[in-house]
Amino acid sequence: MHNPLPELYIGLMSGTSLDGVDGVLADFSEPGVRVLASASRPFSAAFRRELLALNSPSPNELHRAALAGNQIAAVYADVVADLLAQAALGGIEKSGIRAIGAHGQTVRHQPQMATGTGNAAAAYTLQLNNPAMLAERTGIDVVADLRSRDVAAGGQGAPLVPAFHRHVFSSADDSVAVLNIGGIANLSVLPNDAARPVLGFDCGPGNALMDAWCQRHTGQAFDAEGAWAASGQCLPDLLQHLLNEPYFSQDPPKSTGRDLFSSQWLADKLLPFAAALPQDIQNTLTELTASACADCVISYAKYSSLLIVCGGGAFNRYLLARLQALLPTLPVSTSDQHGLPPLQVEATAFAWLARQAMQRLPGNLPSVTGAAGARILGAIYPA
């Protein structure tokens, strides 16, 4: 039996955590996916501050956003160069790579049309990028602006990864839940019964608030393995105050981001708790993420036999322990135990979405986003 020809795509992801770019070179020629190369490039501290500033109204926004898009495209191009260098060692030529899926950096996400709080004119999602520059720098077709079509069709434009999660993690024998904990946490529910729809939605904050608090009080970009949180104790009154945020009680489809769960949101919530110890607040923020995610699993994935965790949160041992404690009958494992390392899942998802676009196949799941129907996602920038 002959081996199928490779179907090679690059995926590039810079997420809500604002820590940098993850990239993969993936082969989709066989069922599932095979990652052939991976690379990451961090954002500088100054660029991260600029992206954070652009998440809310800022002076001279249009000019600064355009420059930030150029800078993101430049980092993307550097990651592609790293991937191509690795690929060359394995005898893979650039000409064999069909396209790059480039997510861009989300700075505003306002899909009001789908949530009923606005209308079509008020719905949009904005990712900073310069895909034309990326195509020019790399000489490879680029697929970008992957969320807007779903929003135009009345959807949330997010999360988009559940369709890919179904592609790689679903099982004919068991229903599976996949929890991606990036800056924001999102849940995919993958039934083993084809008659039941895939579900997916944003649970609420993932690492974003924990990282911001850790950076402010320790100077570290994140709480390594959750050790600082583990040194504190949960403040029940604060936890309940945080969970009173209306987003948590909304029914899906729903999606969120730094537009809601910002540093200002946290500062406002902490006003009555000014005397609390920083490590106790970190513990409570970790419990907020764990509780919000566990509540979603209990409400929407109660028939699942496994919870697979991916994203940066998969490395937070204390957070995983709290998830397991809140879900005592459901085995919690990380995605590397199921064939794909936690920090490669989202980048690989956008390689898959690029493949869908190039093959003129839908990339969204209306049961997840609430869109009027399946849509081909993304705009193609030829090399």
C-alpha positions in Angstrom: 0.0 0.0 0.0 1.5 3.3 -1.0 1.9 6.2 1.4 -0.4 9.2 0.6 1.1 12.4 -0.6 1.8 14.9 2.3 -0.7 17.6 2.9 1.5 20.2 4.6 0.2 23.3 6.3 1.7 25.8 8.8 -0.4 27.1 11.7 0.5 30.3 13.6 -1.2 31.3 16.8 -0.7 34.3 19.1 -3.4 34.1 21.8 -5.0 36.1 24.6 -2.0 35.4 26.9 0.0 37.8 24.7 3.2 35.9 25.4 4.3 35.3 21.8 3.8 33.1 18.7 3.5 29.3 18.5 3.9 27.7 15.1 3.7 24.2 13.7 4.2 22.4 10.4 1.5 19.8 10.2 0.8 16.9 7.8 -2.9 16.1 7.3 -2.5 13.3 4.7 -3.6 10.6 7.1 -6.4 10.5 9.7 -5.7 12.8 12.6 -2.6 14.9 12.2 1.2 14.6 12.4 3.3 17.6 13.6 6.6 17.6 11.7 8.1 20.7 13.3 7.3 23.3 15.9 8.7 26.7 16.9 7.9 29.6 19.2 9.0 33.2 19.4 8.3 35.4 22.4 6.9 39.0 22.3 9.1 41.6 23.8 7.9 43.2 27.0 7.4 46.5 25.2 5.4 44.9 22.4 3.2 43.0 24.9 2.5 46.3 26.7 1.5 47.9 23.4 -0.9 45.0 22.6 -2.4 45.3 26.0 -2.9 49.0 25.5 -4.6 48.4 22.1 -7.2 46.1 23.8 -8.9 49.2 25.0 -9.4 52.7 23.5 -6.0 54.3 23.0 -4.7 57.5 21.4 -3.8 57.3 17.7 -5.2 53.8 17.5 -5.3 53.3 13.8 -1.6 54.1 13.3 -0.5 52.0 16.3 -2.7 49.1 15.3 -1.2 49.1 11.8 2.3 49.1 13.1 1.4 46.3 15.6 0.0 44.3 12.7 3.3 44.7 10.8 5.3 43.7 13.9 3.1 40.6 14.4 3.6 39.6 10.7 7.3 40.0 11.2 7.3 37.6 14.2 5.1 35.2 12.2 7.6 35.3 9.4 10.5 34.5 11.8 8.6 31.5 13.2 7.9 30.3 9.6 11.7 30.6 8.9 12.4 28.5 12.0 9.9 25.9 10.8 11.3 25.8 7.3 14.8 25.3 8.7 13.6 22.3 10.7 11.7 21.0 7.7 14.7 21.2 5.4 16.6 18.9 7.8 13.9 16.3 7.1 14.0 16.9 3.3 10.8 18.9 3.1 10.9 21.8 0.7 9.0 25.1 1.0 7.3 24.4 -2.3 5.5 21.4 -0.7 3.7 23.6 1.9 0.3 24.5 0.7 -0.6 27.4 3.0 -0.1 29.2 6.3 -3.0 29.7 8.7 -2.2 33.0 10.5 -4.6 33.8 13.4 -3.5 37.3 14.2 -3.7 39.0 17.6 -7.2 39.6 18.9 -7.6 43.1 20.3 -11.4 43.4 20.2 -14.1 40.8 20.1 -17.6 42.1 20.0 -20.0 39.6 18.4 -23.2 41.4 19.7 -25.3 40.3 16.7 -25.2 36.7 17.9 -25.8 37.4 21.6 -28.9 39.5 21.1 -27.4 42.6 22.8 -26.9 44.5 19.5 -27.4 44.2 15.8 -25.4 43.3 12.6 -23.9 46.8 12.5 -22.4 46.3 16.0 -20.9 42.9 15.5 -17.2 42.5 14.8 -14.0 40.7 15.8 -10.6 42.3 15.2 -7.3 40.5 14.9 -4.2 42.6 14.2 -2.1 41.1 11.4 -0.6 41.9 8.0 -1.1 38.8 6.0 0.0 40.4 2.7 3.3 41.2 4.3 3.5 37.6 5.6 2.8 36.2 2.1 5.5 38.5 0.7 8.1 37.6 3.4 7.5 33.8 3.2 6.5 33.1 -0.4 3.7 30.9 0.8 -0.1 31.4 0.5 -1.6 32.8 3.7 -5.1 32.3 5.1 -6.0 35.0 7.6 -9.1 36.7 9.1 -10.5 33.4 10.1 -13.2 34.6 12.5 -15.1 37.4 10.6 -17.2 35.2 8.3 -18.7 33.3 11.2 -19.6 36.6 12.9 -21.1 37.9 9.6 -23.3 34.8 9.6 -24.6 35.6 13.1 -22.1 33.5 15.0 -19.7 34.3 17.9 -16.6 33.8 15.7 -15.3 31.8 18.6 -14.3 29.3 19.6 -13.2 27.8 16.3 -11.0 25.0 17.8 -13.9 22.6 18.6 -14.1 21.5 14.9 -10.4 20.6 15.0 -10.8 19.0 18.5 -13.4 16.7 16.9 -10.9 15.9 14.1 -8.1 14.8 16.4 -9.6 13.9 19.8 -13.1 12.4 19.2 -13.7 8.8 19.9 -16.3 6.4 18.6 -16.4 4.7 21.9 -16.6 7.5 24.4 -17.7 11.1 24.7 -14.8 13.4 25.3 -14.4 16.9 26.6 -11.5 19.1 25.7 -10.6 22.1 27.8 -8.2 24.7 26.2 -6.8 27.0 28.9 -5.1 29.9 27.3 -5.6 33.5 28.3 -9.3 32.6 28.0 -10.6 29.0 28.7 -12.8 27.3 26.2 -14.5 23.9 26.3 -15.3 21.5 23.5 -17.8 18.7 24.0 -17.3 15.8 21.6 -20.2 13.2 21.8 -19.5 9.7 20.6 -23.0 9.8 19.0 -23.0 11.4 15.6 -26.7 12.4 16.2 -25.7 14.7 19.0 -24.0 18.0 18.1 -20.6 19.1 19.1 -20.7 21.9 21.6 -18.1 24.5 22.4 -17.9 27.9 24.1 -15.6 30.1 26.2 -15.9 29.3 29.9 -14.3 32.6 31.1 -10.8 33.6 32.1 -8.1 31.0 31.8 -4.6 32.3 32.5 -5.1 36.0 31.7 -6.0 37.3 35.2 -3.6 34.9 37.0 -0.8 36.0 34.8 -1.5 39.7 35.2 -1.7 39.4 39.0 1.5 37.3 39.1 3.4 39.8 36.9 2.3 42.7 39.1 3.3 41.2 42.4 6.2 38.8 41.6 7.7 40.2 38.4 7.2 36.8 36.8 5.2 36.4 33.6 3.2 33.5 35.0 2.8 31.4 38.1 5.1 28.4 37.4 3.2 25.2 38.1 0.8 27.3 40.2 3.3 27.2 43.1 2.5 30.8 44.3 -1.2 30.2 44.2 -0.7 27.0 46.2 1.1 29.0 48.9 -2.1 31.1 49.5 -5.7 30.2 50.4 -9.0 30.7 48.6 -11.1 33.7 49.8 -14.7 32.4 49.4 -16.3 35.8 49.5 -14.0 37.1 46.8 -14.6 33.9 44.7 -18.3 34.4 44.9 -18.0 38.1 44.0 -16.0 37.2 40.9 -18.4 34.4 39.9 -21.3 36.8 40.1 -20.2 38.2 36.8 -23.3 37.7 34.5 -21.2 36.1 31.8 -20.8 32.9 33.8 -24.6 32.3 33.9 -25.2 32.9 30.2 -26.1 30.0 28.1 -24.0 29.1 25.0 -23.2 30.0 22.3 -21.0 32.5 24.0 -17.5 33.8 23.7 -15.4 36.4 25.6 -12.0 37.9 25.9 -10.0 40.8 27.4 -12.9 43.1 26.4 -14.6 41.8 29.5 -12.0 40.0 31.7 -9.5 42.8 31.8 -7.1 44.1 34.5 -9.6 46.9 35.1 -12.4 44.4 35.6 -10.2 42.7 38.2 -9.3 45.9 39.9 -12.9 46.9 40.2 -13.8 43.5 41.7 -11.0 43.7 44.2 -11.9 47.1 45.7 -13.8 45.6 48.7 -10.8 43.2 49.3 -8.0 45.7 49.5 -6.5 44.1 52.7 -6.2 40.6 51.1 -2.8 39.0 50.7 -1.6 38.9 47.1 -1.0 35.1 47.3 -4.5 34.6 48.5 -5.9 36.6 45.6 -3.7 34.4 43.3 -5.2 31.3 44.8 -8.7 32.7 44.4 -8.1 33.6 40.8 -6.9 30.1 40.1 -10.0 28.8 41.9 -12.1 31.1 39.7 -10.7 29.5 36.5 -11.0 26.0 37.9 -14.6 26.6 39.2 -15.8 28.2 36.0 -14.4 25.4 33.9 -15.7 22.7 36.2 -19.1 24.2 36.2 -19.2 24.2 32.4 -18.1 20.5 32.3 -20.8 19.5 34.8 -23.5 21.5 33.0 -22.6 20.5 29.4 -20.2 17.6 29.3 -21.7 15.4 32.1 -21.7 12.3 29.8 -18.0 12.6 29.0 -15.6 9.9 30.1 -12.5 12.0 29.8 -11.3 15.6 30.1 -8.3 16.5 28.0 -6.6 19.8 28.9 -4.4 21.8 26.5 -2.9 25.3 26.3 -0.5 26.9 28.8 -2.8 26.1 31.7 -2.0 22.4 31.2 1.4 23.1 32.9 -0.2 24.6 36.0 -0.1 21.6 38.3 -2.1 23.3 41.0 -4.8 24.3 38.6 -5.1 20.8 37.2 -5.3 19.4 40.8 -8.1 21.8 41.6 -9.9 20.8 38.4 -9.6 17.1 39.3 -10.8 17.8 42.8 -13.9 19.6 41.4 -14.5 16.8 39.0 -13.8 13.7 41.1 -15.4 11.1 38.8 -13.9 12.4 35.6 -10.3 11.6 34.6 -8.4 14.7 33.8 -5.3 14.4 31.5 -3.2 16.6 29.3 -3.2 16.5 25.5 0.3 15.2 25.2 -1.1 11.9 26.5 -3.3 11.9 23.5 -0.8 12.6 20.8 -0.5 16.4 20.7 1.6 18.6 23.1 -0.5 21.2 24.9 1.3 24.2 23.4 0.8 22.8 19.8 -2.9 22.3 19.8 -4.1 25.7 18.9 -1.4 26.4 16.3 -2.2 23.0 14.7 -5.9 24.0 14.7 -5.2 27.0 12.6 -3.1 24.9 10.2 -6.2 22.7 9.9 -8.4 25.7 9.4 -6.1 26.9 6.6 -6.5 23.5 5.0 -10.3 23.7 5.2 -10.2 27.1 3.5 -7.8 26.0 0.7 -10.0 23.0 0.0 -13.2 25.2 0.2 -14.5 23.3 3.1 -16.3 24.8 6.2 -14.3 25.6 9.2 -17.0 26.5 11.7 -19.6 24.4 13.6 -22.9 26.3 13.8 -23.8 24.2 16.9 -20.8 25.9 18.6 -20.8 29.4 17.4 -24.5 30.0 16.6 -23.8 30.9 13.0 -26.7 30.6 10.5 -24.8 27.7 8.9 -21.5 26.1 8.0 -19.1 28.6 6.4 -15.7 28.6 4.7 -13.6 30.8 6.9 -10.7 33.1 6.1 -9.3 35.3 3.3 -6.6 33.9 1.1 -3.5 36.0 0.3 -1.6 34.2 -2.6 2.2 34.1 -2.4 
